[in-house]
Amino acid sequence: MVESDTEFVNRGKSTHPIEFGHRVLIVEDSAGFIVHARVMESGVTDAKTPVELMRTLQRRFHGKIKAVRFDKGFWSLTNLKDLSTIVALVVLPKKGRRASADTEREGAKGFSKLRKWHAGVESAIHALQAGNG
């Protein structure tokens, strides 16, 4: 039986483009520990969450977060500007076609190093889905 509040989750993956369930936001530290997790409310998109999330985490960790990495689903120019005032290094890849300034920003050494963190988060999400996390 499906829960009444279950939603269609459009993952954009070719093998399973639509799934049933709830969107979950997970934040890992550089060592791979989950430091924040929440089930997102129905209709809330990734792009609406990163600024307030980082303000909360900076307060919780006394301003010690120096770098943050999000995937393309969190992209907006406003998010990039606001996050840059909260964290020193923001890795937020742009969706779609990039202007030369975006290509230069995304080609920076720190950007590409932190972008590789994404695989760890995907692993944590899979572990939670499989029930062995």
N, CA, C and O atoms as a printed pandas DataFrame, in Angstrom:
     atom_number atom_name residue_name chain_id  residue_number  x_coord  y_coord  z_coord
0              1         N          MET        A               1    0.840   -1.176    0.000
1              2        CA          MET        A               1    0.000    0.000    0.000
2              3         C          MET        A               1    0.891    1.248    0.000
3              4         O          MET        A               1    1.901    1.291    0.702
4              5         N          VAL        A               2    0.520    2.242   -0.775
5              6        CA          VAL        A               2    1.284    3.475   -0.891
6              7         C          VAL        A               2    0.751    4.492    0.109
7              8         O          VAL        A               2   -0.460    4.638    0.270
8              9         N          GLU        A               3    1.665    5.198    0.784
9             10        CA          GLU        A               3    1.256    6.240    1.726
10            11         C          GLU        A               3    0.533    7.351    0.978
11            12         O          GLU        A               3    0.833    7.625   -0.184
12            13         N          SER        A               4   -0.407    7.982    1.641
13            14        CA          SER        A               4   -1.189    9.032    0.985
14            15         C          SER        A               4   -0.350   10.255    0.632
15            16         O          SER        A               4   -0.698   10.994   -0.289
16            17         N          ASP        A               5    0.755   10.482    1.354
17            18        CA          ASP        A               5    1.580   11.653    1.070
18            19         C          ASP        A               5    2.783   11.329    0.180
19            20         O          ASP        A               5    3.656   12.177   -0.008
20            21         N          THR        A               6    2.837   10.111   -0.369
21            22        CA          THR        A               6    3.912    9.742   -1.279
22            23         C          THR        A               6    3.810   10.591   -2.532
23            24         O          THR        A               6    2.718   10.839   -3.043
24            25         N          GLU        A               7    4.963   11.035   -3.022
25            26        CA          GLU        A               7    4.950   11.867   -4.213
26            27         C          GLU        A               7    5.757   11.214   -5.332
27            28         O          GLU        A               7    6.567   10.321   -5.087
28            29         N          PHE        A               8    5.529   11.663   -6.543
29            30        CA          PHE        A               8    6.331   11.238   -7.676
30            31         C          PHE        A               8    7.624   12.033   -7.613
31            32         O          PHE        A               8    7.594   13.262   -7.550
32            33         N          VAL        A               9    8.746   11.354   -7.629
33            34        CA          VAL        A               9   10.043   12.020   -7.599
34            35         C          VAL        A               9   10.676   11.849   -8.968
35            36         O          VAL        A               9   10.989   10.732   -9.378
36            37         N          ASN        A              10   10.863   12.949   -9.672
37            38        CA          ASN        A              10   11.490   12.925  -10.986
38            39         C          ASN        A              10   12.996   13.015  -10.797
39            40         O          ASN        A              10   13.534   14.087  -10.521
40            41         N          ARG        A              11   13.667   11.893  -10.945
41            42        CA          ARG        A              11   15.107   11.842  -10.726
42            43         C          ARG        A              11   15.885   12.234  -11.966
43            44         O          ARG        A              11   17.051   12.615  -11.862
44            45         N          GLY        A              12   15.269   12.153  -13.135
45            46        CA          GLY        A              12   15.967   12.503  -14.362
46            47         C          GLY        A              12   16.966   11.450  -14.811
47            48         O          GLY        A              12   17.797   11.732  -15.674
48            49         N          LYS        A              13   16.914   10.262  -14.262
49            50        CA          LYS        A              13   17.804    9.174  -14.655
50            51         C          LYS        A              13   17.117    8.368  -15.747
51            52         O          LYS        A              13   15.898    8.196  -15.718
52            53         N          SER        A              14   17.884    7.877  -16.704
53            54        CA          SER        A              14   17.269    7.168  -17.823
54            55         C          SER        A              14   16.681    5.816  -17.417
55            56         O          SER        A              14   15.655    5.414  -17.966
56            57         N          THR        A              15   17.298    5.109  -16.477
57            58        CA          THR        A              15   16.782    3.795  -16.100
58            59         C          THR        A              15   15.533    3.872  -15.235
59            60         O          THR        A              15   14.619    3.065  -15.396
60            61         N          HIS        A              16   15.484    4.830  -14.324
61            62        CA          HIS        A              16   14.323    5.013  -13.431
62            63         C          HIS        A              16   14.008    6.506  -13.345
63            64         O          HIS        A              16   14.339    7.145  -12.347
64            65         N          PRO        A              17   13.374    7.072  -14.377
65            66        CA          PRO        A              17   13.146    8.520  -14.372
66            67         C          PRO        A              17   12.190    9.000  -13.277
67            68         O          PRO        A              17   12.343   10.112  -12.772
68            69         N          ILE        A              18   11.216    8.184  -12.907
69            70        CA          ILE        A              18   10.239    8.564  -11.888
70            71         C          ILE        A              18   10.245    7.493  -10.805
71            72         O          ILE        A              18   10.220    6.298  -11.100
72            73         N          GLU        A              19   10.277    7.929   -9.552
73            74        CA          GLU        A              19   10.177    7.008   -8.424
74            75         C          GLU        A              19    9.093    7.502   -7.484
75            76         O          GLU        A              19    8.719    8.674   -7.521
76            77         N          PHE        A              20    8.595    6.628   -6.657
77            78        CA          PHE        A              20    7.625    6.988   -5.633
78            79         C          PHE        A              20    8.367    7.128   -4.316
79            80         O          PHE        A              20    9.262    6.337   -4.020
80            81         N          GLY        A              21    8.011    8.108   -3.540
81            82        CA          GLY        A              21    8.647    8.246   -2.239
82            83         C          GLY        A              21    8.662    9.674   -1.761
83            84         O          GLY        A              21    7.737   10.447   -2.011
84            85         N          HIS        A              22    9.726   10.008   -1.071
85            86        CA          HIS        A              22    9.911   11.351   -0.512
86            87         C          HIS        A              22   11.314   11.829   -0.860
87            88         O          HIS        A              22   12.263   11.044   -0.863
88            89         N          ARG        A              23   11.439   13.102   -1.148
89            90        CA          ARG        A              23   12.755   13.684   -1.408
90            91         C          ARG        A              23   13.456   13.851   -0.072
91            92         O          ARG        A              23   12.850   14.286    0.908
92            93         N          VAL        A              24   14.734   13.503   -0.036
93            94        CA          VAL        A              24   15.523   13.585    1.189
94            95         C          VAL        A              24   16.754   14.438    0.917
95            96         O          VAL        A              24   17.409   14.286   -0.115
96            97         N          LEU        A              25   17.060   15.324    1.835
97            98        CA          LEU        A              25   18.248   16.172    1.746
98            99         C          LEU        A              25   19.254   15.661    2.757
99           100         O          LEU        A              25   18.948   15.561    3.945
100          101         N          ILE        A              26   20.454   15.337    2.296
101          102        CA          ILE        A              26   21.501   14.808    3.160
102          103         C          ILE        A              26   22.736   15.685    3.022
103          104         O          ILE        A              26   23.108   16.074    1.915
104          105         N          VAL        A              27   23.377   15.998    4.158
105          106        CA          VAL        A              27   24.621   16.756    4.160
106          107         C          VAL        A              27   25.681   15.908    4.844
107          108         O          VAL        A              27   25.498   15.436    5.966
108          109         N          GLU        A              28   26.797   15.726    4.140
109          110        CA          GLU        A              28   27.927   14.984    4.702
110          111         C          GLU        A              28   29.090   15.931    4.940
111          112         O          GLU        A              28   29.257   16.927    4.236
112          113         N          ASP        A              29   29.903   15.599    5.959
113          114        CA          ASP        A              29   31.135   16.352    6.158
114          115         C          ASP        A              29   32.238   15.742    5.305
115          116         O          ASP        A              29   32.000   14.762    4.599
116          117         N          SER        A              30   33.434   16.305    5.360
117          118        CA          SER        A              30   34.524   15.833    4.505
118          119         C          SER        A              30   34.971   14.419    4.849
119          120         O          SER        A              30   35.626   13.771    4.032
120          121         N          ALA        A              31   34.634   13.924    6.038
121          122        CA          ALA        A              31   34.992   12.558    6.427
122          123         C          ALA        A              31   33.911   11.551    6.035
123          124         O          ALA        A              31   34.098   10.348    6.213
124          125         N          GLY        A              32   32.778   12.030    5.503
125          126        CA          GLY        A              32   31.718   11.132    5.064
126          127         C          GLY        A              32   30.635   10.886    6.094
127          128         O          GLY        A              32   29.757   10.053    5.871
128          129         N          PHE        A              33   30.675   11.594    7.226
129          130        CA          PHE        A              33   29.628   11.443    8.235
130          131         C          PHE        A              33   28.431   12.312    7.855
131          132         O          PHE        A              33   28.598   13.452    7.421
132          133         N          ILE        A              34   27.232   11.773    8.018
133          134        CA          ILE        A              34   26.028   12.559    7.757
134          135         C          ILE        A              34   25.828   13.492    8.946
135          136         O          ILE        A              34   25.637   13.038   10.074
136          137         N          VAL        A              35   25.873   14.805    8.688
137          138        CA          VAL        A              35   25.738   15.799    9.755
138          139         C          VAL        A              35   24.370   16.469    9.753
139          140         O          VAL        A              35   24.021   17.189   10.689
140          141         N          HIS        A              36   23.599   16.226    8.694
141          142        CA          HIS        A              36   22.261   16.808    8.619
142          143         C          HIS        A              36   21.453   15.993    7.617
143          144         O          HIS        A              36   21.960   15.614    6.561
144          145         N          ALA        A              37   20.214   15.731    7.947
145          146        CA          ALA        A              37   19.315   15.035    7.018
146          147         C          ALA        A              37   17.895   15.472    7.318
147          148         O          ALA        A              37   17.531   15.707    8.470
148          149         N          ARG        A              38   17.108   15.576    6.277
149          150        CA          ARG        A              38   15.698   15.880    6.478
150          151         C          ARG        A              38   14.895   15.423    5.277
151          152         O          ARG        A              38   15.381   15.415    4.146
152          153         N          VAL        A              39   13.657   15.044    5.547
153          154        CA          VAL        A              39   12.713   14.719    4.493
154          155         C          VAL        A              39   12.122   16.046    4.041
155          156         O          VAL        A              39   11.594   16.810    4.849
156          157         N          MET        A              40   12.215   16.309    2.751
157          158        CA          MET        A              40   11.751   17.594    2.238
158          159         C          MET        A              40   10.235   17.585    2.081
159          160         O          MET        A              40    9.629   16.571    1.734
160          161         N          GLU        A              41    9.652   18.727    2.343
161          162        CA          GLU        A              41    8.214   18.877    2.230
162          163         C          GLU        A              41    7.809   18.712    0.768
163          164         O          GLU        A              41    8.612   18.956   -0.133
164          165         N          SER        A              42    6.581   18.305    0.534
165          166        CA          SER        A              42    6.076   18.131   -0.817
166          167         C          SER        A              42    6.123   19.459   -1.573
167          168         O          SER        A              42    5.691   20.493   -1.065
168          169         N          GLY        A              43    6.646   19.411   -2.772
169          170        CA          GLY        A              43    6.706   20.602   -3.612
170          171         C          GLY        A              43    7.935   21.464   -3.414
171          172         O          GLY        A              43    8.146   22.398   -4.188
172          173         N          VAL        A              44    8.753   21.194   -2.416
173          174        CA          VAL        A              44    9.967   21.980   -2.186
174          175         C          VAL        A              44   11.066   21.429   -3.085
175          176         O          VAL        A              44   11.370   20.237   -3.044
176          177         N          THR        A              45   11.653   22.291   -3.888
177          178        CA          THR        A              45   12.719   21.865   -4.791
178          179         C          THR        A              45   14.083   22.116   -4.161
179          180         O          THR        A              45   14.209   22.881   -3.205
180          181         N          ASP        A              46   15.103   21.458   -4.713
181          182        CA          ASP        A              46   16.459   21.621   -4.207
182          183         C          ASP        A              46   16.891   23.091   -4.228
183          184         O          ASP        A              46   17.524   23.566   -3.286
184          185         N          ALA        A              47   16.552   23.798   -5.288
185          186        CA          ALA        A              47   17.008   25.178   -5.454
186          187         C          ALA        A              47   16.488   26.121   -4.375
187          188         O          ALA        A              47   17.025   27.216   -4.208
188          189         N          LYS        A              48   15.452   25.717   -3.640
189          190        CA          LYS        A              48   14.894   26.580   -2.593
190          191         C          LYS        A              48   15.550   26.361   -1.230
191          192         O          LYS        A              48   15.209   27.062   -0.277
192          193         N          THR        A              49   16.473   25.416   -1.106
193          194        CA          THR        A              49   16.953   25.021    0.216
194          195         C          THR        A              49   18.365   25.411    0.620
195          196         O          THR        A              49   18.604   25.511    1.824
196          197         N          PRO        A              50   19.328   25.643   -0.274
197          198        CA          PRO        A              50   20.716   25.700    0.187
198          199         C          PRO        A              50   21.106   26.894    1.056
199          200         O          PRO        A              50   21.940   26.747    1.949
200          201         N          VAL        A              51   20.539   28.048    0.823
201          202        CA          VAL        A              51   20.970   29.236    1.568
202          203         C          VAL        A              51   20.599   29.123    3.044
203          204         O          VAL        A              51   21.454   29.299    3.912
204          205         N          GLU        A              52   19.344   28.833    3.333
205          206        CA          GLU        A              52   18.935   28.699    4.741
206          207         C          GLU        A              52   19.617   27.502    5.395
207          208         O          GLU        A              52   19.968   27.551    6.574
208          209         N          LEU        A              53   19.802   26.434    4.634
209          210        CA          LEU        A              53   20.508   25.260    5.145
210          211         C          LEU        A              53   21.921   25.631    5.585
211          212         O          LEU        A              53   22.346   25.257    6.678
212          213         N          MET        A              54   22.645   26.356    4.753
213          214        CA          MET        A              54   24.025   26.712    5.103
214          215         C          MET        A              54   24.084   27.720    6.251
215          216         O          MET        A              54   25.015   27.678    7.054
216          217         N          ARG        A              55   23.122   28.609    6.340
217          218        CA          ARG        A              55   23.084   29.516    7.498
218          219         C          ARG        A              55   22.919   28.712    8.786
219          220         O          ARG        A              55   23.594   28.965    9.784
220          221         N          THR        A              56   22.013   27.743    8.744
221          222        CA          THR        A              56   21.776   26.885    9.911
222          223         C          THR        A              56   23.024   26.086   10.273
223          224         O          THR        A              56   23.406   26.018   11.441
224          225         N          LEU        A              57   23.657   25.485    9.271
225          226        CA          LEU        A              57   24.847   24.671    9.543
226          227         C          LEU        A              57   26.028   25.512   10.008
227          228         O          LEU        A              57   26.800   25.069   10.859
228          229         N          GLN        A              58   26.184   26.717    9.466
229          230        CA          GLN        A              58   27.276   27.591    9.933
230          231         C          GLN        A              58   27.060   27.978   11.398
231          232         O          GLN        A              58   28.019   28.044   12.166
232          233         N          ARG        A              59   25.817   28.233   11.787
233          234        CA          ARG        A              59   25.539   28.525   13.202
234          235         C          ARG        A              59   25.854   27.303   14.064
235          236         O          ARG        A              59   26.481   27.413   15.118
236          237         N          ARG        A              60   25.406   26.139   13.595
237          238        CA          ARG        A              60   25.602   24.908   14.354
238          239         C          ARG        A              60   27.082   24.552   14.514
239          240         O          ARG        A              60   27.493   24.043   15.557
240          241         N          PHE        A              61   27.869   24.821   13.487
241          242        CA          PHE        A              61   29.300   24.489   13.526
242          243         C          PHE        A              61   30.175   25.729   13.744
243          244         O          PHE        A              61   31.364   25.716   13.424
244          245         N          HIS        A              62   29.590   26.787   14.283
245          246        CA          HIS        A              62   30.303   27.996   14.708
246          247         C          HIS        A              62   31.150   28.617   13.587
247          248         O          HIS        A              62   32.267   29.076   13.825
248          249         N          GLY        A              63   30.607   28.625   12.367
249          250        CA          GLY        A              63   31.266   29.281   11.243
250          251         C          GLY        A              63   32.500   28.564   10.709
251          252         O          GLY        A              63   33.289   29.167    9.983
252          253         N          LYS        A              64   32.683   27.310   11.045
253          254        CA          LYS        A              64   33.896   26.584   10.647
254          255         C          LYS        A              64   33.801   25.908    9.276
255          256         O          LYS        A              64   34.779   25.318    8.817
256          257         N          ILE        A              65   32.657   25.985    8.627
257          258        CA          ILE        A              65   32.530   25.382    7.297
258          259         C          ILE        A              65   33.194   26.328    6.299
259          260         O          ILE        A              65   32.790   27.481    6.150
260          261         N          LYS        A              66   34.222   25.815    5.616
261          262        CA          LYS        A              66   35.007   26.634    4.676
262          263         C          LYS        A              66   34.659   26.366    3.219
263          264         O          LYS        A              66   34.939   27.192    2.350
264          265         N          ALA        A              67   34.048   25.212    2.945
265          266        CA          ALA        A              67   33.705   24.863    1.570
266          267         C          ALA        A              67   32.416   24.054    1.572
267          268         O          ALA        A              67   32.123   23.316    2.514
268          269         N          VAL        A              68   31.658   24.210    0.498
269          270        CA          VAL        A              68   30.396   23.482    0.358
270          271         C          VAL        A              68   30.228   23.094   -1.106
271          272         O          VAL        A              68   30.631   23.825   -2.012
272          273         N          ARG        A              69   29.626   21.931   -1.315
273          274        CA          ARG        A              69   29.431   21.423   -2.665
274          275         C          ARG        A              69   27.994   20.975   -2.846
275          276         O          ARG        A              69   27.475   20.189   -2.054
276          277         N          PHE        A              70   27.353   21.477   -3.888
277          278        CA          PHE        A              70   25.989   21.089   -4.242
278          279         C          PHE        A              70   25.994   20.571   -5.667
279          280         O          PHE        A              70   26.938   20.825   -6.416
280          281         N          ASP        A              71   24.941   19.843   -6.054
281          282        CA          ASP        A              71   24.846   19.426   -7.449
282          283         C          ASP        A              71   24.023   20.452   -8.236
283          284         O          ASP        A              71   23.550   21.443   -7.681
284          285         N          LYS        A              72   23.865   20.198   -9.523
285          286        CA          LYS        A              72   23.225   21.164  -10.427
286          287         C          LYS        A              72   21.783   21.477  -10.060
287          288         O          LYS        A              72   21.274   22.541  -10.414
288          289         N          GLY        A              73   21.122   20.577   -9.365
289          290        CA          GLY        A              73   19.729   20.814   -8.990
290          291         C          GLY        A              73   19.551   21.995   -8.050
291          292         O          GLY        A              73   18.446   22.524   -7.923
292          293         N          PHE        A              74   20.625   22.416   -7.390
293          294        CA          PHE        A              74   20.569   23.526   -6.445
294          295         C          PHE        A              74   20.913   24.858   -7.108
295          296         O          PHE        A              74   20.886   25.898   -6.448
296          297         N          TRP        A              75   21.234   24.843   -8.392
297          298        CA          TRP        A              75   21.711   26.035   -9.081
298          299         C          TRP        A              75   20.666   27.137   -9.197
299          300         O          TRP        A              75   19.524   26.902   -9.592
300          301         N          SER        A              76   21.084   28.326   -8.846
301          302        CA          SER        A              76   20.450   29.589   -9.234
302          303         C          SER        A              76   21.503   30.650   -8.970
303          304         O          SER        A              76   22.337   30.497   -8.078
304          305         N          LEU        A              77   21.464   31.715   -9.738
305          306        CA          LEU        A              77   22.448   32.783   -9.561
306          307         C          LEU        A              77   22.321   33.391   -8.170
307          308         O          LEU        A              77   23.323   33.735   -7.543
308          309         N          THR        A              78   21.093   33.522   -7.691
309          310        CA          THR        A              78   20.862   34.046   -6.344
310          311         C          THR        A              78   21.495   33.139   -5.300
311          312         O          THR        A              78   22.137   33.624   -4.368
312          313         N          ASN        A              79   21.321   31.819   -5.445
313          314        CA          ASN        A              79   21.931   30.880   -4.501
314          315         C          ASN        A              79   23.449   31.025   -4.506
315          316         O          ASN        A              79   24.073   31.040   -3.445
316          317         N          LEU        A              80   24.049   31.131   -5.693
317          318        CA          LEU        A              80   25.504   31.275   -5.788
318          319         C          LEU        A              80   25.978   32.529   -5.055
319          320         O          LEU        A              80   26.938   32.477   -4.287
320          321         N          LYS        A              81   25.312   33.643   -5.291
321          322        CA          LYS        A              81   25.707   34.901   -4.645
322          323         C          LYS        A              81   25.512   34.836   -3.131
323          324         O          LYS        A              81   26.397   35.233   -2.374
324          325         N          ASP        A              82   24.352   34.335   -2.687
325          326        CA          ASP        A              82   24.073   34.277   -1.251
326          327         C          ASP        A              82   24.984   33.293   -0.536
327          328         O          ASP        A              82   25.461   33.579    0.562
328          329         N          LEU        A              83   25.232   32.139   -1.142
329          330        CA          LEU        A              83   26.118   31.149   -0.524
330          331         C          LEU        A              83   27.544   31.664   -0.424
331          332         O          LEU        A              83   28.260   31.330    0.520
332          333         N          SER        A              84   27.964   32.476   -1.392
333          334        CA          SER        A              84   29.324   33.027   -1.371
334          335         C          SER        A              84   29.550   33.970   -0.206
335          336         O          SER        A              84   30.694   34.197    0.189
336          337         N          THR        A              85   28.481   34.523    0.352
337          338        CA          THR        A              85   28.621   35.381    1.535
338          339         C          THR        A              85   28.652   34.559    2.824
339          340         O          THR        A              85   29.016   35.076    3.880
340          341         N          ILE        A              86   28.274   33.287    2.743
341          342        CA          ILE        A              86   28.186   32.425    3.922
342          343         C          ILE        A              86   29.393   31.502    4.041
343          344         O          ILE        A              86   29.867   31.228    5.143
344          345         N          VAL        A              87   29.890   31.022    2.891
345          346        CA          VAL        A              87   30.984   30.045    2.852
346          347         C          VAL        A              87   32.049   30.545    1.876
347          348         O          VAL        A              87   31.725   31.112    0.833
348          349         N          ALA        A              88   33.327   30.331    2.223
349          350        CA          ALA        A              88   34.425   30.840    1.399
350          351         C          ALA        A              88   34.470   30.218    0.005
351          352         O          ALA        A              88   34.648   30.936   -0.979
352          353         N          LEU        A              89   34.314   28.903   -0.098
353          354        CA          LEU        A              89   34.371   28.232   -1.394
354          355         C          LEU        A              89   33.048   27.524   -1.654
355          356         O          LEU        A              89   32.662   26.615   -0.919
356          357         N          VAL        A              90   32.361   27.951   -2.707
357          358        CA          VAL        A              90   31.065   27.379   -3.066
358          359         C          VAL        A              90   31.210   26.643   -4.394
359          360         O          VAL        A              90   31.560   27.242   -5.411
360          361         N          VAL        A              91   30.938   25.346   -4.376
361          362        CA          VAL        A              91   30.950   24.539   -5.588
362          363         C          VAL        A              91   29.491   24.281   -5.945
363          364         O          VAL        A              91   28.830   23.413   -5.374
364          365         N          LEU        A              92   29.016   25.061   -6.903
365          366        CA          LEU        A              92   27.627   24.998   -7.346
366          367         C          LEU        A              92   27.624   25.040   -8.867
367          368         O          LEU        A              92   27.579   26.119   -9.457
368          369         N          PRO        A              93   27.672   23.859   -9.514
369          370        CA          PRO        A              93   27.719   23.849  -10.975
370          371         C          PRO        A              93   26.437   24.396  -11.588
371          372         O          PRO        A              93   25.337   24.192  -11.074
372          373         N          LYS        A              94   26.611   25.086  -12.685
373          374        CA          LYS        A              94   25.474   25.702  -13.365
374          375         C          LYS        A              94   24.769   24.688  -14.250
375          376         O          LYS        A              94   25.407   23.850  -14.888
376          377         N          LYS        A              95   23.442   24.774  -14.280
377          378        CA          LYS        A              95   22.649   23.956  -15.198
378          379         C          LYS        A              95   22.786   24.509  -16.606
379          380         O          LYS        A              95   22.915   25.717  -16.803
380          381         N          GLY        A              96   22.757   23.616  -17.576
381          382        CA          GLY        A              96   22.690   24.049  -18.972
382          383         C          GLY        A              96   23.962   24.695  -19.488
383          384         O          GLY        A              96   25.059   24.417  -19.002
384          385         N          ARG        A              97   23.803   25.560  -20.477
385          386        CA          ARG        A              97   24.927   26.219  -21.140
386          387         C          ARG        A              97   25.609   27.204  -20.204
387          388         O          ARG        A              97   24.954   27.953  -19.480
388          389         N          ARG        A              98   26.945   27.191  -20.233
389          390        CA          ARG        A              98   27.712   28.071  -19.368
390          391         C          ARG        A              98   28.324   29.235  -20.152
391          392         O          ARG        A              98   28.793   29.064  -21.278
392          393         N          ALA        A              99   28.311   30.392  -19.550
393          394        CA          ALA        A              99   29.022   31.533  -20.101
394          395         C          ALA        A              99   30.506   31.349  -19.771
395          396         O          ALA        A              99   30.858   30.480  -18.973
396          397         N          SER        A             100   31.367   32.150  -20.370
397          398        CA          SER        A             100   32.809   31.990  -20.143
398          399         C          SER        A             100   33.171   32.190  -18.670
399          400         O          SER        A             100   34.088   31.540  -18.168
400          401         N          ALA        A             101   32.466   33.078  -17.976
401          402        CA          ALA        A             101   32.749   33.290  -16.548
402          403         C          ALA        A             101   32.409   32.040  -15.742
403          404         O          ALA        A             101   33.123   31.697  -14.800
404          405         N          ASP        A             102   31.323   31.359  -16.107
405          406        CA          ASP        A             102   30.941   30.121  -15.416
406          407         C          ASP        A             102   31.953   29.016  -15.688
407          408         O          ASP        A             102   32.318   28.268  -14.781
408          409         N          THR        A             103   32.406   28.911  -16.929
409          410        CA          THR        A             103   33.398   27.904  -17.298
410          411         C          THR        A             103   34.691   28.135  -16.529
411          412         O          THR        A             103   35.315   27.186  -16.055
412          413         N          GLU        A             104   35.088   29.386  -16.405
413          414        CA          GLU        A             104   36.302   29.723  -15.655
414          415         C          GLU        A             104   36.135   29.386  -14.172
415          416         O          GLU        A             104   37.041   28.821  -13.560
416          417         N          ARG        A             105   34.989   29.729  -13.597
417          418        CA          ARG        A             105   34.720   29.442  -12.184
418          419         C          ARG        A             105   34.716   27.943  -11.932
419          420         O          ARG        A             105   35.277   27.477  -10.940
420          421         N          GLU        A             106   34.087   27.184  -12.826
421          422        CA          GLU        A             106   33.992   25.740  -12.645
422          423         C          GLU        A             106   35.294   25.022  -12.984
423          424         O          GLU        A             106   35.465   23.854  -12.635
424          425         N          GLY        A             107   36.212   25.706  -13.659
425          426        CA          GLY        A             107   37.504   25.107  -13.986
426          427         C          GLY        A             107   38.566   25.342  -12.932
427          428         O          GLY        A             107   39.671   24.809  -13.033
428          429         N          ALA        A             108   38.244   26.134  -11.923
429          430        CA          ALA        A             108   39.216   26.436  -10.869
430          431         C          ALA        A             108   39.599   25.162  -10.109
431          432         O          ALA        A             108   38.800   24.233   -9.994
432          433         N          LYS        A             109   40.813   25.133   -9.603
433          434        CA          LYS        A             109   41.350   23.939   -8.942
434          435         C          LYS        A             109   40.483   23.482   -7.763
435          436         O          LYS        A             109   40.165   22.296   -7.668
436          437         N          GLY        A             110   40.103   24.372   -6.885
437          438        CA          GLY        A             110   39.294   24.016   -5.723
438          439         C          GLY        A             110   37.921   23.498   -6.109
439          440         O          GLY        A             110   37.382   22.597   -5.466
440          441         N          PHE        A             111   37.356   24.077   -7.170
441          442        CA          PHE        A             111   36.033   23.674   -7.635
442          443         C          PHE        A             111   36.048   22.216   -8.071
443          444         O          PHE        A             111   35.222   21.420   -7.625
444          445         N          SER        A             112   36.998   21.864   -8.953
445          446        CA          SER        A             112   37.006   20.497   -9.472
446          447         C          SER        A             112   37.365   19.469   -8.408
447          448         O          SER        A             112   36.891   18.334   -8.468
448          449         N          LYS        A             113   38.185   19.839   -7.444
449          450        CA          LYS        A             113   38.527   18.907   -6.361
450          451         C          LYS        A             113   37.289   18.594   -5.509
451          452         O          LYS        A             113   37.015   17.433   -5.205
452          453         N          LEU        A             114   36.554   19.634   -5.131
453          454        CA          LEU        A             114   35.376   19.435   -4.286
454          455         C          LEU        A             114   34.210   18.808   -5.044
455          456         O          LEU        A             114   33.345   18.176   -4.438
456          457         N          ARG        A             115   34.182   18.975   -6.339
457          458        CA          ARG        A             115   33.082   18.412   -7.122
458          459         C          ARG        A             115   33.064   16.887   -7.037
459          460         O          ARG        A             115   32.010   16.274   -7.210
460          461         N          LYS        A             116   34.192   16.280   -6.780
461          462        CA          LYS        A             116   34.295   14.820   -6.693
462          463         C          LYS        A             116   33.664   14.263   -5.416
463          464         O          LYS        A             116   33.507   13.048   -5.302
464          465         N          TRP        A             117   33.302   15.102   -4.461
465          466        CA          TRP        A             117   32.632   14.654   -3.239
466          467         C          TRP        A             117   31.269   14.037   -3.521
467          468         O          TRP        A             117   30.772   13.249   -2.717
468          469         N          HIS        A             118   30.669   14.375   -4.627
469          470        CA          HIS        A             118   29.293   13.973   -4.922
470          471         C          HIS        A             118   29.091   12.461   -4.869
471          472         O          HIS        A             118   28.036   11.996   -4.437
472          473         N          ALA        A             119   30.082   11.695   -5.301
473          474        CA          ALA        A             119   29.946   10.234   -5.311
474          475         C          ALA        A             119   29.701    9.699   -3.902
475          476         O          ALA        A             119   28.945    8.741   -3.736
476          477         N          GLY        A             120   30.313   10.285   -2.902
477          478        CA          GLY        A             120   30.116    9.849   -1.522
478          479         C          GLY        A             120   28.695   10.087   -1.041
479          480         O          GLY        A             120   28.123    9.244   -0.352
480          481         N          VAL        A             121   28.130   11.211   -1.394
481          482        CA          VAL        A             121   26.758   11.519   -1.000
482          483         C          VAL        A             121   25.793   10.558   -1.680
483          484         O          VAL        A             121   24.857   10.064   -1.052
484          485         N          GLU        A             122   26.020   10.291   -2.967
485          486        CA          GLU        A             122   25.169    9.340   -3.681
486          487         C          GLU        A             122   25.236    7.966   -3.035
487          488         O          GLU        A             122   24.229    7.260   -2.970
488          489         N          SER        A             123   26.405    7.584   -2.562
489          490        CA          SER        A             123   26.565    6.291   -1.875
490          491         C          SER        A             123   25.761    6.270   -0.589
491          492         O          SER        A             123   25.115    5.268   -0.279
492          493         N          ALA        A             124   25.790    7.359    0.163
493          494        CA          ALA        A             124   25.027    7.434    1.416
494          495         C          ALA        A             124   23.525    7.361    1.139
495          496         O          ALA        A             124   22.791    6.701    1.874
496          497         N          ILE        A             125   23.072    8.027    0.096
497          498        CA          ILE        A             125   21.654    7.991   -0.259
498          499         C          ILE        A             125   21.251    6.576   -0.629
499          500         O          ILE        A             125   20.194    6.101   -0.212
500          501         N          HIS        A             126   22.079    5.901   -1.404
501          502        CA          HIS        A             126   21.767    4.510   -1.794
502          503         C          HIS        A             126   21.713    3.602   -0.567
503          504         O          HIS        A             126   20.848    2.730   -0.476
504          505         N          ALA        A             127   22.633    3.804    0.373
505          506        CA          ALA        A             127   22.639    2.982    1.590
506          507         C          ALA        A             127   21.351    3.187    2.388
507          508         O          ALA        A             127   20.811    2.231    2.945
508          509         N          LEU        A             128   20.860    4.412    2.448
509          510        CA          LEU        A             128   19.620    4.689    3.146
510          511         C          LEU        A             128   18.430    4.042    2.426
511          512         O          LEU        A             128   17.524    3.515    3.071
512          513         N          GLN        A             129   18.437    4.085    1.081
513          514        CA          GLN        A             129   17.355    3.468    0.307
514          515         C          GLN        A             129   17.349    1.957    0.483
515          516         O          GLN        A             129   16.288    1.338    0.566
516          517         N          ALA        A             130   18.541    1.367    0.541
517          518        CA          ALA        A             130   18.654   -0.086    0.637
518          519         C          ALA        A             130   18.375   -0.594    2.049
519          520         O          ALA        A             130   18.167   -1.790    2.254
520          521         N          GLY        A             131   18.371    0.323    3.025
521          522        CA          GLY        A             131   18.081   -0.071    4.398
522          523         C          GLY        A             131   19.275   -0.636    5.135
523          524         O          GLY        A             131   19.117   -1.244    6.194
524          525         N          ASN        A             132   20.472   -0.447    4.593
525          526        CA          ASN        A             132   21.653   -0.951    5.274
526          527         C          ASN        A             132   22.609    0.161    5.693
527          528         O          ASN        A             132   23.784   -0.093    5.957
528          529         N          GLY        A             133   22.102    1.406    5.755
529          530        CA          GLY        A             133   22.938    2.554    6.097
530          531         C          GLY        A             133   22.919    2.849    7.564
531          532         O          GLY        A             133   23.574    3.789    8.014
